[in-house]
């Protein structure tokens, strides 16, 4: 978020966007419009602020909202990390990171701790975020009530009246039908005791990380033209019932590579005979632990050191 | 042994190189030029300009070449370019009544001032494959005496049909131009419900196939509007712009347009006497199918304004406007190609748990009281 502090920009950073494009692609007028929307979103935590999302050179649904938010807050001194499914090396994360390298000429990293801005799709990093960091979420459907009420004119009223009965009924019906709340990702939260908000399709495992988080969390939905935010140290409560308290997923084994427990794991199919292994979804977290040689069972068995993952 | 997938960057580069190669096709076949596409695939170019909402035949032709003929991809290229262009201002409203006509038909009057001008149309062609075209166009280009005999349309005497009917009060008049600012959904977020101008903008940019199907649905009973083609006109109109420092309009050139005025029966209500209402379609180039579909859907979306029930998809502006844009639709549909394994893992976990519980229930003796696990869970 360098624009508020131009002095922090090192002179060595050059813009390599090519002729005709502004720093970080968006023109100054568009950035100003988006920053205004962001400021309003921060002022009203969890409220979806409409903004005039632009057509971006990547498709809707592939992170155009997150990209616009990132482009609007990025300064020349920022260090950007981009993850998709928790990984820095998934193709769309690579593509977005390249976009900003090309249009803003900024430094990038895969290390959560070194990043000032982290753009993410579907995960919150395992390593706790700190003050000064910004987490930018890519959001497909910003409206938590959309699948209960398809009309924007209706959902807007429901939010205005804080009328969230529909959502509680939905969660209750899940329990009645399945014995559990059958929402495993994009699990609705209440922000600062007021707005019910969609945390984007992160697994509910990540919901507790949003609560009282020292970092600023910004959410961008390009196709739906909405921005919302959770300011640092804001109360974020996952919706639940007294007799059915919110619970996150748990895995009955540690990461097979680094041995981490209490982290979100990806299930990797190894063969066509039912062979499976579970590894960290957060590749940076896994690599960091491997660097500290915390080996999981696979690594110990293979006698390898942690270079991959 | 599992190795975490690395090398996304190399894979992307290779995929793009391969794409460039297949785009070119067999190098023994001469490469298409942009001018060839512009001249000989003109209806496709027109569609890309319309849905790309940018009038630039060369750019649209180039986009089609780059997109390997994929219309939505070409529209995407044009839109992504358009969004970076500075806005100098708005032109004067175009006067389609003063259009230099290439084609003009009315289905509501046998003859009318200015006459019916068939122009270049597929209508009344027999759809027989012309195998002669495969070996090049050997058409005789000498003037046909019969064509010479056909009366030329007199542009000066070619008022819009809607102006003719309007004079008798039978047809609702065009709303007066109050000089109010016109919305632009590419610069402001859509705030439902939106006015007709923004709806028309969305429809003009909307996917031809989607609007065609929606318009068709109104003809089959899903929100019937009793439409007639008052007029379709195709031709060139002058574009004028008033620079602030001059204060008077200067000509910028001409654009080709297709305009459709659909006339719809209306029984009137309350203070409004029975009269014909209108649906409006306007697209770049020659695009009659799109203009007609747009006019049908425009009229349909006026249901609330005209006191009609809003009961079917074509009458519901949130449904139509939120889903008519091919870029938004294709982006969100195709984003399902992106990895979703984190969410899928969460669902796997839930389904496994539910299945385990289901199996346990099936194995257990049938509950004899109200204390079944399901009931309990619901309380």
Interface residues (C-beta under 8 A of the other chain):
Chain A: X20 X21 X27 X50 X51 X52 X53 X54 X55 X56 X57 X59 X60 X61 X62 X64 X84 X85 X86 X87 X89 X90 X91 X92 X93 X94 X95 X98 X121 X122 X123 X140 X150 X151 X152 X153 X172 X175 X176 X178 X179 X180 X182 X184 X185 X186 X201 X202 X203 X204 X205 X223 X225 X226 X243 X249 X256 X257 X264 X265 X266 X267 X268 X270 X277 X279 X281 X283 X286 X298 X302 X308 X309
Chain B: X1 X2 X3 X4 X5 X6 X7 X8 X9 X11 X12 X76 X79 X80 X82 X83 X84 X186 X187 X188 X189 X190 X191 X192 X193 X318 X319 X322 X327 X328 X330 X331 X332 X333 X334 X335 X338 X339 X340 X341 X342 X343 X345 X346 X347 X348 X349 X350 X353 X354 X357 X373 X374 X377 X378 X379
